[in-house]
């Protein structure tokens, strides 16, 4: 009797673990993936220079982009301020399929936040698809911002 209970407890635990692994695999499969393919400069002058980021994307089910929702989040590591963008819809809902490509983001008028002169920071970038699946988080190399 005791062995029977132990068996069913272990079986239940194994089922829960397997369901968790399966869910994680599906979630990872449905999530977009991004990488930094280009950055225009690593030394910038505050409020004068613009930064151009080239972000490559890959999504197996093609549900990147929206006409009205914010889908791209860029976080300034100095103060955790989020810059948000709407990536245009790449495929209509009626079409499904893998999509890959690149988009460019221009960040203008980057201010100094402190009184110390030169600041070093990076941006963290994340893309969210229409189903709410979040991509990996991408970090830029350190950027030097001068007065």
N, C-alpha and C positions, 0 to 999 in steps of 0.2 A: 504494500500500500504506500509506504513511504517512498519507495523507488519510483512508483508511478507518478506521484506528485512532483518529484524532482525532475523526472523526464519531461513532464508537461511544462514545468516552469522553464527548463532549459530550451525546450522547443519554442515556447512563446518568446523567450529572449532572442533566440536565433531569428525568428520571423521579424521581430521588431528591428533588429540590426540589419537584416537584409532589405527590409522596406526602406529604412533610412539610407542605405547605400544606393538603392534604386532611385529614390527621390533625388539624392544629390547628383547622380549621374544624369538624370533627365534635366534637372535645373541647369547643370553645367552645359549640357548639350544645347539647351534653348537660349543660353546667355550669349550676348555678343562678345567679341574679343577685339581689343584695340591695341595699337602700338604706335609709337612716335616715329614717323618716317623722316621728319625734318623740323628744325627749329632755326629761325632766321638769324638770331644772335644770342650770345650769352652775356654781353656787356651792353647795357642800355643807359640812356640818359632819361631821368625822371621827367614825365609829362611832355617829352619831346619825341622819343622813339616809340615805334610800334613793334610789337612782337608778333610774328607769324608762326603758327604751329601747324604742321601737317600731321594729321592723324589718319592712320590706316585702320580700316574696320573689316570685320568678317562676321557674318551672322548666318547660321545654317538655315533658319526659317524665314529670313528676309523681312522681319517686322520692325525694322529700324525706321525712325522718323515719324513726325506728326505735323499736322498743319497748325495745331493750337497748343500742344503740350510742350513743356520744357523737356528736352531729351539729353542734353549734354551739359555736364556740370564741371566747372573748372574752379578749383579751390586754391586760393592764395595761401601759402603755408605761413605767412607772417601773421595773419590775423583770422584765418579760417573763413574769410569772406568768399562767398560763392558767386561766380559769374555764371549765368545760365543762358543757354542758347537752345533754339529749336532747330534740329536737323530736319530738313525736308523729308517727307515720306518717300522711301525708295521704291516700294512696291505697293500696289493697292491690296486691300484685304483679300480680294478674290484670287490673287496670285500668291503662291507659296514657293519658296526656293531659296537657295543660298545666294547671298550677295557679298561681294567684296569691293573695296574701292578705297578712296581717300577723300578727305575733305580738309579745307583750310580754315583756320580760325585766326582772326586778327584781334589782338588785344591792344587797345590804344590808351594813351594818357595814363600810364602806370605811375602812381604817386609814391613818393617816399612817405613812410608812415611814422618815422621817428625823427629825432633831432640829431642823430649821430652821424649823418652824412651818408656814406655808402651803405647799402643793405644787400644782403645775399639771401635768396629765397628760391623756392621752386613752386611749380604748379602741380596739383594732382588732378587728373582728368578721369571722368567716368561717364559712360554712355548707358542710357536706359532705353530698352525697347518698349513697344506699345503694350506689351503684357506685363511690364514692370520688372523684367529681368535685368539685372545690373551687370555690366561688363566688369572685367578686371579693372583695377585702379592703376593708372599709369602716372608715373612721376617724371617731370622734366629734369634735366641736369640743373645744377645750381645756376641761377641767373644773378648777375651783379648789376645793381641799379645805382647809378651815380647822380649826384645833384646836377 
